[in-house]
Amino acid sequence: MSETETGETVRYTADVVCVRVTDRGPELLTIRRGWPPHEGRLALPGGHVDPGETARAAAARELFEETGVRVREERLILVGVFDDPERDPRGRYVSAAYVVVVGADTTAQAGDDAAAIEWVPLHDPPGLAFDHNRITYLAWRDQLAWLRRHPEGTPPAA
């Protein structure tokens, strides 16, 4: 956390667009938020970057803590940095968002702060909390080109 000249606290977070490709097509891993803001809505797994931790390490840790899905940090591909001052009603949150593709047989279970998990269609996710629909769209548009060309294919080796 840091403070701007105006005294505004800036919080640093990381979010993960986690995708698996099944016979139903590409699916996005989401968590159901169990607390405000956006309690009960679906969101991407993610959370605060701890002191001494990189955003990539935080993304891998949060994905595991919230869903039980473990990935190597090196497999996470940066989607972008999201810093709209209005993206979170709690205040100024800046998020580094990553994308990762996991195996079709990957399962997940709610843990840590997640009330539940759901795999939803990547092409048409429901209204996600915060700016997570935008993050998902940009991951799809910019980072998952091979998946758009081969929606039922095997991801390239990481």
N, C-alpha and C positions, 0 to 999 in steps of 0.2 A: 504494500500500500504506500502511496505517496500523496502529498498534498500539493495542489496547484497554488499559484500566488493568491488566488481568491479564497483559499482555505478549503476548497473542495477536495474530498478524499477520492483518489483513483484506485480502484481495485483491479487486479490483474487475474484473469481467468483463462481457462482453456476448454474448448468444446470439441466433440468428436462426431463426425459423420461416419458411422460404422455400417458397412454394406455387406450383405451376403447375397449370392446369386443362387436361387433355387429354381425348381421346375415351374414355379409361379412367376419367375422373373426376379429382378433386383429388389431386395428388401432393405429398409432402413431400420436400424435399431433405435428405439426411443424409450424414454423413461416416462412414467406418469409422476408428475410432481406431487409430493405429499405435503407441501408447505407453501405459504405465500412467498412471493407473488405467483400468480398463475397456478394456484393449487388445483390439482385435478387435471390439468392440461398436460399433453405430451410435449416433451422437449428432448433435445439432444443430451446425451450424457456429458457431464462436464462439471467444472468447479474451480475453486481458487488454486492459484499457483502458490505453493508454500515457499517460505524463505529458503534460499539456496537451491531452488529447484528451477529447471527450465520449463517453459510452457509445454514442450514436447513430452517431457517426463511427467508433468502434471496431467496431460491428456491421457497418457497410457495408464497412469495410476487411477484417475477418476473413472475411466472406462471400466477398469477391473473392479474398483470398489462399488460402483453403482450397478454393474451388470454381470460381474463374474467373467467377463470376456478379457482374456489376457493377450496383448500383442506386444511385440518388440517395438521400442521407441522408433527405431530406424524405419519401420514400415509406415509410420504416420507421415503423410504428405500435407504440407501447409496449404490450406485453402486461402487464408488471408487473415488480416487483423481487422477486427470489427470494433469501432470506437465511437459510434454515434452516441452523443450525450444522452439521447432519449431511449436507448435500447433496453434499459432496465429501470423500472420504477423505483428501485431502492437507492439509486444514485448512479455515479459514474463507474461503469464496469467496462473494461477494455478486454476483449477476448481474442486469443489466437485460436483459430479453428483449424482442425486437421481432418483428413479423410483417410480411411483404411478399409480395405476389402478383406473379409475373412472367409473361411470355407463355408460351403453350402450347409454343412452339418453342424455349424456353430450354434450352440444353444446359450441362452442367457437366463439369469434369474435376478430378481430385484434384490438389491443390497444397499447398504449405507443409507443415503437420502432418498432413494427411489421407492415410491409406493408400489410400483409395478413396472414391468417392461412390456413392450409390444413391438413386434416386427411389422412394419407398415410398407405399402408399396413405395418404392423410391420415386417413381414417376408421378405419384399423386399423394404426397403425404398430407395428413389433415392439417388444420391450422395449428402450427406448433407455437409454443410460448416464445417470448422475446422476438428476436430476429432470426430464429432457427430455420424458418422456411427459406429465407434469403441465403443463409449459409449453405443449406442443402442444395439449393438451386445452383449456386456458384460452384460447389464441389462437382455437381453433375455436369455443368457446362464446361468447366475449365480443367478438371482433374480426371474425370472418368471417361475420356473420349473412347478408349478401347471398349468400355462397357456399353456405350451408346451404339457402337458398331456391331457388337456381339453380345446382346443382352443375356444369352444363356451360356456364354462361354466361360472358360476357366480364366481367372485373373492371371496376369503375368506374374512371374516369380518376383518376390520382394527381395 
